[in-house]
Amino acid sequence: MVAVSETGLVLPVDIPRPTDGESADEGRRVVAIAVSPMELLRPGSDLLNVVRDAGYVDLLLVCEDEPVSDPSPVCVLGGGSLTTSADDDLDDSDDDMDDVDDVRAAVAQLGIDELHVHRLGLRLPLGGAVDGDLVAALSELVGFDPEPGVQCLAPVPLPSDPARAAVERAVWQIAQVYSLPVQRYRCLELSVVDD
């Protein structure tokens, strides 16, 4: 049984509580979520610092830094191509592909072999209508029966930010369903970047 407060979901007692400021355990599989690529690619990224020592990392990018003409299905940025499941229909407009290529190139320059970036391509502002899409995408990345030790990594929530609120709701649903520990990383608004 899960208690629901006026502010959102509350974890049952047996679900691991989130921890702040810790890095993902070395060698463990991590399922991470970010509102946009900037959370990974900006100088001094806390997300990057946390996943650098993890084992296999699946990172879901919910939105693009640039607006997209048509939202895309969950797909993987990796290698030399953008891959999707066989029955997905991906919009190949030049603007969208340029953004994908830019993100792919920037991720490759990070030098993390086991970082697998997935893009959902939703439009801002996010609201409650996208909760199902976020939960489904995260669930797909976690897997039907995840191996022991899988960790979830999410941004520190900002109640005044609808995108972070939507991410927070999805992360806690996944944490409850799969009994995953949730670790936090600071976002741009919560960190100081040296020049």
N, C-alpha and C positions, 0 to 999 in steps of 0.2 A: 504494500500500500504506500502511496506517495502523497505527502501533504502538499497542497498547493496554496501558496500565500498570494496576497494581492500583488506582490512584486514579481511573481513568477514561480517556477518550479523550485522545490526544496528537496534536497537529496535525502533518501532514506538513510537510516543510521549505518547500514552495512555497505554503502557506496563510499569509495575513497574520496576524501575531501581534496580540493585543489591545493597545490602548493605554489608559492610565488618565488620567483628568482632562482629556481634551481635549473640545472641543465638536465636534459634528457639523459637517462642512464646510458652509458657507453655500450654499444652493441645491441641495444633494444630497438624494436620496430616502433616508430612513432607515426601517428596520424595527426597531422597539423592542419590548422585552418588559418587563413589570413583574409582580410577583407579585400586587399588588393596586392599586386606585386611589390608595391613600394614598401610594404612591411618587411619584405625579405631583402630588397635590393638597396635600400637607402644606406648611406654611410653610418656605421655604428649600430646596425640592426641587431636588436636583442634576439629576434627570431633566428637570425643566422647564427649568432653566438650559441644559442641553445641547441640547434640541430647539428652543429658542426661535428660534435663527437658522438652523435647517435649512430645507430646502425643503419637500417633501411628507413627512409623517411618518405611518406606520401604527404605532400602538401597540397591542400585544396585552396586555390585562389578563387574567391567568390565573385569578385567584380574585377573590372579592368581599370587601370589608371586613366585610360582614355575611354570615352563612350564607345560602345560597339553598336553596329547597325542592327544586329540580330543576335539574341542570346544563343549560345552554343551548348551542346550537350557536354557532359563531363568528358574531358579528353586529356591526354597526356602530352606534356611538352618534353620531348627527349630525343636523343639521337639526332638524326637529320630530318625527321618528319614529325608532323602532328598526327597522332593516331587517335582513332575513336573506335567504338564498337561497330561491327559490320552493318548494323541496321540504323545507325545514327546518320542524320543528314546535317552536315556541317556547312555553314555559309562561308564561301571562299572569297568574300569581297576583299579587295586589295587593302583597305584600311585595317580590317580585322587581321589579315594575314601579316601585315607589317608589324602590328602590335605583338602578335604571337611570335614572329621572328625576333623582334627586339627583346622580348622577355626570354625566349629560348637562348639567345646569345648571352644575355646578362647572367642567366642561371648557369650556363656552361662555364663562364669565367669565374664562378665561385669555386670551382674545383672540388665539388663534393660528388663523388661517384654514385652514391646511393640516395641522392635526392631526386625524387620523382615528383614533378610538378604537374598538377591537374588544374584545368581551368573550367569554371562553371559559366562565366560570362554573363552574370546577372547585371541588371541596371540599377544604379542608385537612384533614388533612395530605396533601401530595402525596408520592407514592412512584414507584417505577419503573414501575408500571402505567400512568401517564399520559404516559410518554415519547413514545409514538406519537401521542397527541393533540396534544402540544405541537409536535412536529416537523411534523405535518400542518398545524396552524394557521399556524405560521411560514412553512412552505413556500408555503402559499396566499397569504400576504401578500407574500412575496418575488416570486412569480410564476414561471411556467415558464421563461422566458428573460429574466431581469432585465436592464435597461439597465445600461451601464457606470456605475460610481460609487455603486451602492447600498451603504449601510453598515448594519451590524447594531449595535444598541445594547442592552446588557444590564447588569443589576446586577452589582456586584462580588460574586463568589461567597463564600458563607459555608459552609464544609464541614460545620458542625454544624447547618445549617438544611436539612431535607429538601426544602422548596419551592425554595430557591435551588439546591440540588444538581440537582433535576429540570430547572429552567430552564437551568442550566449545560450539562447533557448535551444538551439540545435545541439550544441555541445553537451548540455546537461541531459538532453534526451538520450543521446548516444552513450554518455557515461552511465546513465541508469540502466539502459537496455543491456549493455555489454559489461557492466561493472568495471569500467576503465578508470584508472587514476587520471586526473586532469592537472596538467601543469600550465603555468601562465608565462607569457612573455610580455614585456612592455612594448607599447606601440610608440609611434612618433610623438604623439601628444604627451606621453608620460616619460620621455627620456630626453637626455641632453646630448647633443651631438657636438663633438669638438670639430673645429675647422681644420 
